[in-house]
Amino acid sequence: MEYEMRAEYVEGASPRDPEPRFEVWHMTRLGETTGLCGRELDPDAATQTADVWATPAGLPLCHACGASYIHQVPHVDLP
Ligand SMILES: [Zn+2]
């Protein structure tokens, strides 16, 4: 199973805004728009590789997604 990170924006903001106000990263299965926490994310939201997990580029991270990701991918280390 491969994963990627997908951005959530602040309430009312859209990834189509000129400067969308980013809120938090969620983890999703590759190509999906639902976070591991169950949150529906915008298909147009920014994504990035799960390789930045536990690095500054991957923060802030949704806590529920982080806990679920750790469970599903046991080899990753806690930040
Ligand atoms: Zn999440």
PDB file of the backbone (N, CA, C, O) and the ligand in Angstrom, with CONECT records:
HET     ZN  A 101       1
ATOM      1  N   MET A   1       0.845  -1.201   0.000  1.00  0.00           N
ATOM      2  CA  MET A   1       0.000   0.000   0.000  1.00  0.00           C
ATOM      3  C   MET A   1       0.875   1.244   0.000  1.00  0.00           C
ATOM      4  O   MET A   1       1.801   1.383   0.799  1.00  0.00           O
ATOM      5  N   GLU A   2       0.550   2.142  -0.924  1.00  0.00           N
ATOM      6  CA  GLU A   2       1.304   3.395  -0.970  1.00  0.00           C
ATOM      7  C   GLU A   2       0.442   4.539  -0.466  1.00  0.00           C
ATOM      8  O   GLU A   2      -0.784   4.514  -0.579  1.00  0.00           O
ATOM      9  N   TYR A   3       1.086   5.510   0.075  1.00  0.00           N
ATOM     10  CA  TYR A   3       0.392   6.637   0.681  1.00  0.00           C
ATOM     11  C   TYR A   3       0.935   7.947   0.144  1.00  0.00           C
ATOM     12  O   TYR A   3       2.049   8.015  -0.376  1.00  0.00           O
ATOM     13  N   GLU A   4       0.129   8.976   0.281  1.00  0.00           N
ATOM     14  CA  GLU A   4       0.611  10.326   0.008  1.00  0.00           C
ATOM     15  C   GLU A   4      -0.037  11.256   1.026  1.00  0.00           C
ATOM     16  O   GLU A   4      -0.931  10.863   1.775  1.00  0.00           O
ATOM     17  N   MET A   5       0.432  12.489   1.034  1.00  0.00           N
ATOM     18  CA  MET A   5      -0.106  13.472   1.962  1.00  0.00           C
ATOM     19  C   MET A   5      -0.938  14.464   1.161  1.00  0.00           C
ATOM     20  O   MET A   5      -0.558  14.865   0.061  1.00  0.00           O
ATOM     21  N   ARG A   6      -2.082  14.856   1.727  1.00  0.00           N
ATOM     22  CA  ARG A   6      -2.974  15.783   1.034  1.00  0.00           C
ATOM     23  C   ARG A   6      -3.327  16.917   1.984  1.00  0.00           C
ATOM     24  O   ARG A   6      -3.595  16.688   3.164  1.00  0.00           O
ATOM     25  N   ALA A   7      -3.327  18.130   1.471  1.00  0.00           N
ATOM     26  CA  ALA A   7      -3.530  19.313   2.304  1.00  0.00           C
ATOM     27  C   ALA A   7      -5.011  19.542   2.612  1.00  0.00           C
ATOM     28  O   ALA A   7      -5.887  19.326   1.776  1.00  0.00           O
ATOM     29  N   GLU A   8      -5.248  19.983   3.834  1.00  0.00           N
ATOM     30  CA  GLU A   8      -6.559  20.523   4.195  1.00  0.00           C
ATOM     31  C   GLU A   8      -6.378  22.018   4.388  1.00  0.00           C
ATOM     32  O   GLU A   8      -5.375  22.476   4.936  1.00  0.00           O
ATOM     33  N   TYR A   9      -7.374  22.770   3.924  1.00  0.00           N
ATOM     34  CA  TYR A   9      -7.297  24.224   4.026  1.00  0.00           C
ATOM     35  C   TYR A   9      -8.228  24.725   5.111  1.00  0.00           C
ATOM     36  O   TYR A   9      -9.146  24.015   5.520  1.00  0.00           O
ATOM     37  N   VAL A  10      -8.004  25.925   5.573  1.00  0.00           N
ATOM     38  CA  VAL A  10      -8.841  26.478   6.632  1.00  0.00           C
ATOM     39  C   VAL A  10     -10.286  26.584   6.143  1.00  0.00           C
ATOM     40  O   VAL A  10     -10.560  26.638   4.944  1.00  0.00           O
ATOM     41  N   GLU A  11     -11.181  26.611   7.100  1.00  0.00           N
ATOM     42  CA  GLU A  11     -12.609  26.655   6.812  1.00  0.00           C
ATOM     43  C   GLU A  11     -12.914  27.757   5.796  1.00  0.00           C
ATOM     44  O   GLU A  11     -12.550  28.917   5.992  1.00  0.00           O
ATOM     45  N   GLY A  12     -13.579  27.382   4.724  1.00  0.00           N
ATOM     46  CA  GLY A  12     -13.985  28.369   3.736  1.00  0.00           C
ATOM     47  C   GLY A  12     -12.960  28.623   2.648  1.00  0.00           C
ATOM     48  O   GLY A  12     -13.282  29.225   1.624  1.00  0.00           O
ATOM     49  N   ALA A  13     -11.727  28.173   2.852  1.00  0.00           N
ATOM     50  CA  ALA A  13     -10.698  28.377   1.835  1.00  0.00           C
ATOM     51  C   ALA A  13     -10.753  27.224   0.826  1.00  0.00           C
ATOM     52  O   ALA A  13     -11.185  26.118   1.149  1.00  0.00           O
ATOM     53  N   SER A  14     -10.312  27.504  -0.381  1.00  0.00           N
ATOM     54  CA  SER A  14     -10.322  26.497  -1.448  1.00  0.00           C
ATOM     55  C   SER A  14      -8.949  26.428  -2.068  1.00  0.00           C
ATOM     56  O   SER A  14      -8.260  27.444  -2.164  1.00  0.00           O
ATOM     57  N   PRO A  15      -8.538  25.243  -2.491  1.00  0.00           N
ATOM     58  CA  PRO A  15      -7.231  25.146  -3.174  1.00  0.00           C
ATOM     59  C   PRO A  15      -7.208  25.945  -4.464  1.00  0.00           C
ATOM     60  O   PRO A  15      -6.143  26.166  -5.040  1.00  0.00           O
ATOM     61  N   ARG A  16      -8.382  26.384  -4.924  1.00  0.00           N
ATOM     62  CA  ARG A  16      -8.432  27.199  -6.143  1.00  0.00           C
ATOM     63  C   ARG A  16      -8.251  28.681  -5.844  1.00  0.00           C
ATOM     64  O   ARG A  16      -8.149  29.492  -6.764  1.00  0.00           O
ATOM     65  N   ASP A  17      -8.210  29.041  -4.561  1.00  0.00           N
ATOM     66  CA  ASP A  17      -7.932  30.433  -4.212  1.00  0.00           C
ATOM     67  C   ASP A  17      -6.509  30.773  -4.661  1.00  0.00           C
ATOM     68  O   ASP A  17      -5.655  29.893  -4.770  1.00  0.00           O
ATOM     69  N   PRO A  18      -6.268  32.060  -4.920  1.00  0.00           N
ATOM     70  CA  PRO A  18      -4.912  32.451  -5.347  1.00  0.00           C
ATOM     71  C   PRO A  18      -3.851  32.064  -4.306  1.00  0.00           C
ATOM     72  O   PRO A  18      -2.772  31.587  -4.656  1.00  0.00           O
ATOM     73  N   GLU A  19      -4.176  32.278  -3.023  1.00  0.00           N
ATOM     74  CA  GLU A  19      -3.248  31.893  -1.962  1.00  0.00           C
ATOM     75  C   GLU A  19      -4.030  31.148  -0.891  1.00  0.00           C
ATOM     76  O   GLU A  19      -4.365  31.720   0.147  1.00  0.00           O
ATOM     77  N   PRO A  20      -4.321  29.877  -1.136  1.00  0.00           N
ATOM     78  CA  PRO A  20      -5.134  29.119  -0.188  1.00  0.00           C
ATOM     79  C   PRO A  20      -4.455  29.045   1.172  1.00  0.00           C
ATOM     80  O   PRO A  20      -3.243  28.852   1.265  1.00  0.00           O
ATOM     81  N   ARG A  21      -5.247  29.200   2.221  1.00  0.00           N
ATOM     82  CA  ARG A  21      -4.684  29.167   3.575  1.00  0.00           C
ATOM     83  C   ARG A  21      -4.665  27.722   4.060  1.00  0.00           C
ATOM     84  O   ARG A  21      -5.701  27.149   4.395  1.00  0.00           O
ATOM     85  N   PHE A  22      -3.504  27.166   4.089  1.00  0.00           N
ATOM     86  CA  PHE A  22      -3.259  25.776   4.457  1.00  0.00           C
ATOM     87  C   PHE A  22      -3.508  25.568   5.950  1.00  0.00           C
ATOM     88  O   PHE A  22      -3.177  26.423   6.772  1.00  0.00           O
ATOM     89  N   GLU A  23      -4.096  24.418   6.283  1.00  0.00           N
ATOM     90  CA  GLU A  23      -4.356  24.114   7.691  1.00  0.00           C
ATOM     91  C   GLU A  23      -3.475  22.964   8.193  1.00  0.00           C
ATOM     92  O   GLU A  23      -2.705  23.136   9.137  1.00  0.00           O
ATOM     93  N   VAL A  24      -3.590  21.801   7.565  1.00  0.00           N
ATOM     94  CA  VAL A  24      -2.892  20.628   8.094  1.00  0.00           C
ATOM     95  C   VAL A  24      -2.765  19.585   6.979  1.00  0.00           C
ATOM     96  O   VAL A  24      -3.571  19.553   6.050  1.00  0.00           O
ATOM     97  N   TRP A  25      -1.745  18.738   7.087  1.00  0.00           N
ATOM     98  CA  TRP A  25      -1.589  17.613   6.156  1.00  0.00           C
ATOM     99  C   TRP A  25      -2.316  16.394   6.685  1.00  0.00           C
ATOM    100  O   TRP A  25      -2.273  16.101   7.880  1.00  0.00           O
ATOM    101  N   HIS A  26      -2.989  15.683   5.784  1.00  0.00           N
ATOM    102  CA  HIS A  26      -3.564  14.377   6.110  1.00  0.00           C
ATOM    103  C   HIS A  26      -2.827  13.321   5.301  1.00  0.00           C
ATOM    104  O   HIS A  26      -2.220  13.628   4.276  1.00  0.00           O
ATOM    105  N   MET A  27      -2.882  12.072   5.766  1.00  0.00           N
ATOM    106  CA  MET A  27      -2.361  10.947   5.007  1.00  0.00           C
ATOM    107  C   MET A  27      -3.531  10.288   4.288  1.00  0.00           C
ATOM    108  O   MET A  27      -4.584  10.059   4.881  1.00  0.00           O
ATOM    109  N   THR A  28      -3.340   9.987   3.016  1.00  0.00           N
ATOM    110  CA  THR A  28      -4.354   9.243   2.262  1.00  0.00           C
ATOM    111  C   THR A  28      -3.673   8.081   1.550  1.00  0.00           C
ATOM    112  O   THR A  28      -2.454   8.073   1.381  1.00  0.00           O
ATOM    113  N   ARG A  29      -4.472   7.100   1.136  1.00  0.00           N
ATOM    114  CA  ARG A  29      -3.931   6.093   0.230  1.00  0.00           C
ATOM    115  C   ARG A  29      -3.694   6.778  -1.102  1.00  0.00           C
ATOM    116  O   ARG A  29      -4.431   7.692  -1.473  1.00  0.00           O
ATOM    117  N   LEU A  30      -2.683   6.349  -1.816  1.00  0.00           N
ATOM    118  CA  LEU A  30      -2.291   6.995  -3.059  1.00  0.00           C
ATOM    119  C   LEU A  30      -3.489   7.120  -4.004  1.00  0.00           C
ATOM    120  O   LEU A  30      -4.172   6.138  -4.293  1.00  0.00           O
ATOM    121  N   GLY A  31      -3.725   8.329  -4.472  1.00  0.00           N
ATOM    122  CA  GLY A  31      -4.791   8.583  -5.436  1.00  0.00           C
ATOM    123  C   GLY A  31      -6.168   8.768  -4.825  1.00  0.00           C
ATOM    124  O   GLY A  31      -7.132   9.022  -5.547  1.00  0.00           O
ATOM    125  N   GLU A  32      -6.278   8.644  -3.506  1.00  0.00           N
ATOM    126  CA  GLU A  32      -7.579   8.835  -2.855  1.00  0.00           C
ATOM    127  C   GLU A  32      -7.642  10.211  -2.206  1.00  0.00           C
ATOM    128  O   GLU A  32      -6.619  10.847  -1.953  1.00  0.00           O
ATOM    129  N   THR A  33      -8.869  10.654  -1.943  1.00  0.00           N
ATOM    130  CA  THR A  33      -9.046  11.985  -1.373  1.00  0.00           C
ATOM    131  C   THR A  33      -9.639  11.929   0.025  1.00  0.00           C
ATOM    132  O   THR A  33     -10.016  12.963   0.577  1.00  0.00           O
ATOM    133  N   THR A  34      -9.729  10.739   0.605  1.00  0.00           N
ATOM    134  CA  THR A  34     -10.218  10.606   1.974  1.00  0.00           C
ATOM    135  C   THR A  34      -9.044  10.294   2.893  1.00  0.00           C
ATOM    136  O   THR A  34      -8.320   9.321   2.684  1.00  0.00           O
ATOM    137  N   GLY A  35      -8.867  11.119   3.899  1.00  0.00           N
ATOM    138  CA  GLY A  35      -7.783  10.898   4.843  1.00  0.00           C
ATOM    139  C   GLY A  35      -7.979   9.607   5.613  1.00  0.00           C
ATOM    140  O   GLY A  35      -9.090   9.086   5.705  1.00  0.00           O
ATOM    141  N   LEU A  36      -6.880   9.093   6.168  1.00  0.00           N
ATOM    142  CA  LEU A  36      -6.976   7.892   7.005  1.00  0.00           C
ATOM    143  C   LEU A  36      -7.887   8.154   8.202  1.00  0.00           C
ATOM    144  O   LEU A  36      -8.428   7.218   8.791  1.00  0.00           O
ATOM    145  N   CYS A  37      -8.053   9.417   8.558  1.00  0.00           N
ATOM    146  CA  CYS A  37      -8.929   9.787   9.668  1.00  0.00           C
ATOM    147  C   CYS A  37     -10.386   9.834   9.239  1.00  0.00           C
ATOM    148  O   CYS A  37     -11.270  10.008  10.077  1.00  0.00           O
ATOM    149  N   GLY A  38     -10.654   9.678   7.926  1.00  0.00           N
ATOM    150  CA  GLY A  38     -12.031   9.713   7.445  1.00  0.00           C
ATOM    151  C   GLY A  38     -12.442  11.051   6.864  1.00  0.00           C
ATOM    152  O   GLY A  38     -13.546  11.191   6.339  1.00  0.00           O
ATOM    153  N   ARG A  39     -11.564  12.032   6.953  1.00  0.00           N
ATOM    154  CA  ARG A  39     -11.870  13.369   6.467  1.00  0.00           C
ATOM    155  C   ARG A  39     -11.873  13.406   4.933  1.00  0.00           C
ATOM    156  O   ARG A  39     -10.942  12.921   4.290  1.00  0.00           O
ATOM    157  N   GLU A  40     -12.922  13.984   4.364  1.00  0.00           N
ATOM    158  CA  GLU A  40     -12.983  14.163   2.911  1.00  0.00           C
ATOM    159  C   GLU A  40     -12.167  15.395   2.535  1.00  0.00           C
ATOM    160  O   GLU A  40     -12.369  16.477   3.087  1.00  0.00           O
ATOM    161  N   LEU A  41     -11.252  15.224   1.599  1.00  0.00           N
ATOM    162  CA  LEU A  41     -10.387  16.328   1.200  1.00  0.00           C
ATOM    163  C   LEU A  41     -10.657  16.717  -0.240  1.00  0.00           C
ATOM    164  O   LEU A  41     -11.168  15.923  -1.030  1.00  0.00           O
ATOM    165  N   ASP A  42     -10.310  17.938  -0.566  1.00  0.00           N
ATOM    166  CA  ASP A  42     -10.599  18.449  -1.903  1.00  0.00           C
ATOM    167  C   ASP A  42      -9.721  17.739  -2.937  1.00  0.00           C
ATOM    168  O   ASP A  42      -8.512  17.615  -2.743  1.00  0.00           O
ATOM    169  N   PRO A  43     -10.327  17.275  -4.036  1.00  0.00           N
ATOM    170  CA  PRO A  43      -9.540  16.624  -5.086  1.00  0.00           C
ATOM    171  C   PRO A  43      -8.474  17.547  -5.676  1.00  0.00           C
ATOM    172  O   PRO A  43      -7.479  17.081  -6.230  1.00  0.00           O
ATOM    173  N   ASP A  44      -8.692  18.865  -5.551  1.00  0.00           N
ATOM    174  CA  ASP A  44      -7.729  19.831  -6.080  1.00  0.00           C
ATOM    175  C   ASP A  44      -6.674  20.233  -5.050  1.00  0.00           C
ATOM    176  O   ASP A  44      -5.778  21.021  -5.353  1.00  0.00           O
ATOM    177  N   ALA A  45      -6.778  19.700  -3.849  1.00  0.00           N
ATOM    178  CA  ALA A  45      -5.831  20.077  -2.800  1.00  0.00           C
ATOM    179  C   ALA A  45      -4.422  19.627  -3.158  1.00  0.00           C
ATOM    180  O   ALA A  45      -4.221  18.646  -3.874  1.00  0.00           O
ATOM    181  N   ALA A  46      -3.457  20.371  -2.639  1.00  0.00           N
ATOM    182  CA  ALA A  46      -2.051  20.014  -2.867  1.00  0.00           C
ATOM    183  C   ALA A  46      -1.743  18.662  -2.235  1.00  0.00           C
ATOM    184  O   ALA A  46      -2.288  18.309  -1.190  1.00  0.00           O
ATOM    185  N   THR A  47      -0.861  17.916  -2.888  1.00  0.00           N
ATOM    186  CA  THR A  47      -0.398  16.650  -2.319  1.00  0.00           C
ATOM    187  C   THR A  47       1.126  16.652  -2.295  1.00  0.00           C
ATOM    188  O   THR A  47       1.773  17.430  -2.996  1.00  0.00           O
ATOM    189  N   GLN A  48       1.672  15.789  -1.495  1.00  0.00           N
ATOM    190  CA  GLN A  48       3.117  15.579  -1.497  1.00  0.00           C
ATOM    191  C   GLN A  48       3.393  14.147  -1.082  1.00  0.00           C
ATOM    192  O   GLN A  48       2.535  13.464  -0.522  1.00  0.00           O
ATOM    193  N   THR A  49       4.594  13.713  -1.365  1.00  0.00           N
ATOM    194  CA  THR A  49       4.954  12.326  -1.088  1.00  0.00           C
ATOM    195  C   THR A  49       4.954  12.035   0.411  1.00  0.00           C
ATOM    196  O   THR A  49       5.274  12.898   1.229  1.00  0.00           O
ATOM    197  N   ALA A  50       4.594  10.814   0.744  1.00  0.00           N
ATOM    198  CA  ALA A  50       4.620  10.390   2.148  1.00  0.00           C
ATOM    199  C   ALA A  50       6.052  10.312   2.682  1.00  0.00           C
ATOM    200  O   ALA A  50       6.261  10.116   3.879  1.00  0.00           O
ATOM    201  N   ASP A  51       7.039  10.467   1.790  1.00  0.00           N
ATOM    202  CA  ASP A  51       8.437  10.427   2.235  1.00  0.00           C
ATOM    203  C   ASP A  51       8.784  11.567   3.183  1.00  0.00           C
ATOM    204  O   ASP A  51       9.758  11.487   3.932  1.00  0.00           O
ATOM    205  N   VAL A  52       7.976  12.636   3.147  1.00  0.00           N
ATOM    206  CA  VAL A  52       8.285  13.755   4.037  1.00  0.00           C
ATOM    207  C   VAL A  52       7.673  13.565   5.422  1.00  0.00           C
ATOM    208  O   VAL A  52       7.796  14.427   6.293  1.00  0.00           O
ATOM    209  N   TRP A  53       7.014  12.427   5.608  1.00  0.00           N
ATOM    210  CA  TRP A  53       6.513  12.059   6.943  1.00  0.00           C
ATOM    211  C   TRP A  53       7.618  12.254   7.976  1.00  0.00           C
ATOM    212  O   TRP A  53       8.761  11.849   7.763  1.00  0.00           O
ATOM    213  N   ALA A  54       7.269  12.870   9.080  1.00  0.00           N
ATOM    214  CA  ALA A  54       8.199  13.066  10.195  1.00  0.00           C
ATOM    215  C   ALA A  54       9.321  14.044   9.875  1.00  0.00           C
ATOM    216  O   ALA A  54      10.314  14.107  10.600  1.00  0.00           O
ATOM    217  N   THR A  55       9.172  14.806   8.796  1.00  0.00           N
ATOM    218  CA  THR A  55      10.114  15.885   8.525  1.00  0.00           C
ATOM    219  C   THR A  55       9.338  17.200   8.621  1.00  0.00           C
ATOM    220  O   THR A  55       8.107  17.195   8.599  1.00  0.00           O
ATOM    221  N   PRO A  56      10.049  18.326   8.727  1.00  0.00           N
ATOM    222  CA  PRO A  56       9.356  19.616   8.828  1.00  0.00           C
ATOM    223  C   PRO A  56       8.398  19.861   7.662  1.00  0.00           C
ATOM    224  O   PRO A  56       7.378  20.528   7.841  1.00  0.00           O
ATOM    225  N   ALA A  57       8.701  19.341   6.483  1.00  0.00           N
ATOM    226  CA  ALA A  57       7.839  19.556   5.317  1.00  0.00           C
ATOM    227  C   ALA A  57       6.485  18.889   5.487  1.00  0.00           C
ATOM    228  O   ALA A  57       5.522  19.259   4.816  1.00  0.00           O
ATOM    229  N   GLY A  58       6.405  17.914   6.372  1.00  0.00           N
ATOM    230  CA  GLY A  58       5.155  17.186   6.555  1.00  0.00           C
ATOM    231  C   GLY A  58       4.337  17.677   7.729  1.00  0.00           C
ATOM    232  O   GLY A  58       3.360  17.038   8.120  1.00  0.00           O
ATOM    233  N   LEU A  59       4.725  18.807   8.294  1.00  0.00           N
ATOM    234  CA  LEU A  59       4.030  19.336   9.466  1.00  0.00           C
ATOM    235  C   LEU A  59       3.268  20.606   9.130  1.00  0.00           C
ATOM    236  O   LEU A  59       3.676  21.331   8.223  1.00  0.00           O
ATOM    237  N   PRO A  60       2.184  20.901   9.821  1.00  0.00           N
ATOM    238  CA  PRO A  60       1.559  20.043  10.828  1.00  0.00           C
ATOM    239  C   PRO A  60       0.813  18.880  10.193  1.00  0.00           C
ATOM    240  O   PRO A  60       0.294  18.991   9.082  1.00  0.00           O
ATOM    241  N   LEU A  61       0.767  17.781  10.902  1.00  0.00           N
ATOM    242  CA  LEU A  61       0.104  16.575  10.419  1.00  0.00           C
ATOM    243  C   LEU A  61      -1.116  16.291  11.292  1.00  0.00           C
ATOM    244  O   LEU A  61      -1.064  16.421  12.515  1.00  0.00           O
ATOM    245  N   CYS A  62      -2.213  15.903  10.645  1.00  0.00           N
ATOM    246  CA  CYS A  62      -3.420  15.489  11.352  1.00  0.00           C
ATOM    247  C   CYS A  62      -3.072  14.365  12.336  1.00  0.00           C
ATOM    248  O   CYS A  62      -2.496  13.350  11.942  1.00  0.00           O
ATOM    249  N   HIS A  63      -3.418  14.544  13.597  1.00  0.00           N
ATOM    250  CA  HIS A  63      -3.023  13.560  14.614  1.00  0.00           C
ATOM    251  C   HIS A  63      -3.682  12.204  14.380  1.00  0.00           C
ATOM    252  O   HIS A  63      -3.060  11.160  14.573  1.00  0.00           O
ATOM    253  N   ALA A  64      -4.936  12.229  13.966  1.00  0.00           N
ATOM    254  CA  ALA A  64      -5.648  10.968  13.728  1.00  0.00           C
ATOM    255  C   ALA A  64      -5.020  10.221  12.558  1.00  0.00           C
ATOM    256  O   ALA A  64      -4.868   9.000  12.612  1.00  0.00           O
ATOM    257  N   CYS A  65      -4.659  10.934  11.516  1.00  0.00           N
ATOM    258  CA  CYS A  65      -3.987  10.301  10.381  1.00  0.00           C
ATOM    259  C   CYS A  65      -2.625   9.762  10.806  1.00  0.00           C
ATOM    260  O   CYS A  65      -2.233   8.668  10.398  1.00  0.00           O
ATOM    261  N   GLY A  66      -1.914  10.516  11.615  1.00  0.00           N
ATOM    262  CA  GLY A  66      -0.601  10.084  12.061  1.00  0.00           C
ATOM    263  C   GLY A  66      -0.683   8.778  12.829  1.00  0.00           C
ATOM    264  O   GLY A  66       0.116   7.868  12.611  1.00  0.00           O
ATOM    265  N   ALA A  67      -1.660   8.689  13.736  1.00  0.00           N
ATOM    266  CA  ALA A  67      -1.830   7.477  14.542  1.00  0.00           C
ATOM    267  C   ALA A  67      -2.207   6.299  13.656  1.00  0.00           C
ATOM    268  O   ALA A  67      -1.716   5.187  13.851  1.00  0.00           O
ATOM    269  N   SER A  68      -3.075   6.541  12.689  1.00  0.00           N
ATOM    270  CA  SER A  68      -3.517   5.475  11.800  1.00  0.00           C
ATOM    271  C   SER A  68      -2.376   5.027  10.883  1.00  0.00           C
ATOM    272  O   SER A  68      -2.211   3.837  10.615  1.00  0.00           O
ATOM    273  N   TYR A  69      -1.602   5.988  10.413  1.00  0.00           N
ATOM    274  CA  TYR A  69      -0.482   5.683   9.507  1.00  0.00           C
ATOM    275  C   TYR A  69       0.552   4.817  10.223  1.00  0.00           C
ATOM    276  O   TYR A  69       1.055   3.842   9.663  1.00  0.00           O
ATOM    277  N   ILE A  70       0.858   5.178  11.444  1.00  0.00           N
ATOM    278  CA  ILE A  70       1.808   4.397  12.249  1.00  0.00           C
ATOM    279  C   ILE A  70       1.328   2.954  12.366  1.00  0.00           C
ATOM    280  O   ILE A  70       2.110   2.007  12.277  1.00  0.00           O
ATOM    281  N   HIS A  71       0.026   2.817  12.567  1.00  0.00           N
ATOM    282  CA  HIS A  71      -0.552   1.488  12.747  1.00  0.00           C
ATOM    283  C   HIS A  71      -0.465   0.682  11.448  1.00  0.00           C
ATOM    284  O   HIS A  71      -0.176  -0.515  11.473  1.00  0.00           O
ATOM    285  N   GLN A  72      -0.715   1.340  10.322  1.00  0.00           N
ATOM    286  CA  GLN A  72      -0.763   0.636   9.044  1.00  0.00           C
ATOM    287  C   GLN A  72       0.611   0.423   8.433  1.00  0.00           C
ATOM    288  O   GLN A  72       0.817  -0.495   7.639  1.00  0.00           O
ATOM    289  N   VAL A  73       1.535   1.271   8.807  1.00  0.00           N
ATOM    290  CA  VAL A  73       2.889   1.184   8.257  1.00  0.00           C
ATOM    291  C   VAL A  73       3.833   1.082   9.446  1.00  0.00           C
ATOM    292  O   VAL A  73       4.449   2.072   9.840  1.00  0.00           O
ATOM    293  N   PRO A  74       3.945  -0.105  10.012  1.00  0.00           N
ATOM    294  CA  PRO A  74       4.604  -0.266  11.325  1.00  0.00           C
ATOM    295  C   PRO A  74       6.082   0.099  11.336  1.00  0.00           C
ATOM    296  O   PRO A  74       6.659   0.311  12.403  1.00  0.00           O
ATOM    297  N   HIS A  75       6.710   0.176  10.145  1.00  0.00           N
ATOM    298  CA  HIS A  75       8.146   0.415  10.160  1.00  0.00           C
ATOM    299  C   HIS A  75       8.493   1.890  10.346  1.00  0.00           C
ATOM    300  O   HIS A  75       9.648   2.221  10.616  1.00  0.00           O
ATOM    301  N   VAL A  76       7.499   2.791  10.203  1.00  0.00           N
ATOM    302  CA  VAL A  76       7.844   4.203  10.322  1.00  0.00           C
ATOM    303  C   VAL A  76       8.099   4.562  11.783  1.00  0.00           C
ATOM    304  O   VAL A  76       7.514   3.975  12.693  1.00  0.00           O
ATOM    305  N   ASP A  77       8.964   5.515  11.985  1.00  0.00           N
ATOM    306  CA  ASP A  77       9.292   5.966  13.324  1.00  0.00           C
ATOM    307  C   ASP A  77       8.455   7.162  13.686  1.00  0.00           C
ATOM    308  O   ASP A  77       8.081   7.957  12.824  1.00  0.00           O
ATOM    309  N   LEU A  78       8.160   7.289  14.960  1.00  0.00           N
ATOM    310  CA  LEU A  78       7.454   8.477  15.426  1.00  0.00           C
ATOM    311  C   LEU A  78       8.350   9.692  15.235  1.00  0.00           C
ATOM    312  O   LEU A  78       9.566   9.604  15.406  1.00  0.00           O
ATOM    313  N   PRO A  79       7.756  10.813  14.883  1.00  0.00           N
ATOM    314  CA  PRO A  79       8.556  12.043  14.745  1.00  0.00           C
ATOM    315  C   PRO A  79       9.273  12.363  16.047  1.00  0.00           C
ATOM    316  O   PRO A  79       9.993  13.358  16.126  1.00  0.00           O
TER     317      PRO A  79
HETATM  318 ZN    ZN A 101      -6.485  13.261   8.931  1.00  0.00          ZN2+
END
